[in-house]
Amino acid sequence: VQLQASGGGLVQVGGSLRLSCAVSGSPFSIVYMDWYRQAPGKAREWVARIMNDGSTSYEASVEGRFTISRANAKDTVYLQMSSLKPEDTAVYFCHAREDTGTRYLDYWGQGTQVTVSS
């Protein structure tokens, strides 16, 4: 299983970006997918999750501004980011947890840079 993140870039405060995470490799069953981010000098932090049943959850600071969704084929997960703030500047990573039937496996994308300028 491979994850390919894309869509990052430079945006002004208050702007929007949509990140994509493409899943390839025919996973057995994806339990959930997340977006994480890591700002310079800080630990990686969880941002949002979408479960296999489509339910979603968000970190408090992005609730109401970010939306996680997925394509109907479940092969791509998106993170729509609006009302961006300088503190949203980070490298964004997608993550997937796969249930093989006997164990869970975790996969990470390579990260995509988001820079919000004031």
N, C-alpha and C positions, 0 to 999 in steps of 0.2 A: 504494500500500500504506500502510495506517495501522495503528499499534499503539496500543492503549488499555490502560494499566496501571491496576489498581485493587486494593483490599484492604488498603491500609496503615492504620495507626492507632496508638493508644497501648496498650501492653501492659506488664505488669510483668515483671521479671526472671524467667526460667524459663518464661515463657509461650510461646504459639504464635500464629502468624499465617499465613494463606495469601494470597499475592499472585497475581493473575491478569493475563495479558496477552492481549488479544483481537486477532487479526489479521484485517484486512478489506482488500478490494481485489483479491482474486484474484491473488496473486503467481504468477509463473511456477514457481519452485521455490525453496523456502526451504532453504538449505544447512544452516544452524544458527540457533538462537536462544539468546540469553544474558540473564542478569540482571547488571546492574552496580549499584553503589551509590556515593553520594557524601556523605560526612559534612561538616559545616560546616568550612570552612577547609582541606579536604583534596582531593586529586585523586580523580577518579572511578576506582573499582577494579572489576575483574572479579570476579564472585561464582560463577557457574555457567553451564554450557552444555549444551544438548541438541542432538545432531546429527540430521540427517534420518533416520538409521538407528535412532535412539532411544538411542544411547550417550550417556553423561553424564560430566561432569567438574566438579570443584569446586575453589575456592580453599581452601587448607589450613585456614584458620581456621573455615570453615563445614562442612567435611567431617564427616559423621556427624550434623550437626544440621539441615542444609538438604537438601531434596530437590526437584530440578527434574523436572517431568513435563509431559505434554501430553495434550490431549483426543484421542480416536481420530480425529476429523476433522482433527486438526493445526491447528485454527483458534484454539486457546487454549493457552497455556503457563502453567504454574503454578510457584510457588516456595513450597513448604511449609517454614516456618521454625519450629523447635522449640528449646527450651532457650535462649531469647533472652537476650542479654547487653547491657549498656548500650552496649558498643562496636559493636553491630549497628545502633545509631541512625544513620539516614541517609535520603536520598531514594533510592529504588530505581527503576532504569530498565530497561525491557526493550529488547532490540536484536534485529534480524533481518538476516541476510545473504541476499540473493536472488541467484540465478543466472539471468540473463535469456537465457543462451546465448551472449551476446557480451561480457558484462561482469558484474561483481558490483556490486550496489547495497546500501547500508546504510540501515536505518531505525531510528528511535528512538521509543519512547513518551514520554509527557510526564512521567513520574515520579510516584511515590506515596510519601508520607512514612511512615516507620516510626520510632516513638519508643519506646524501652525504658526504663522508669523503675525506679530501684532503691529 
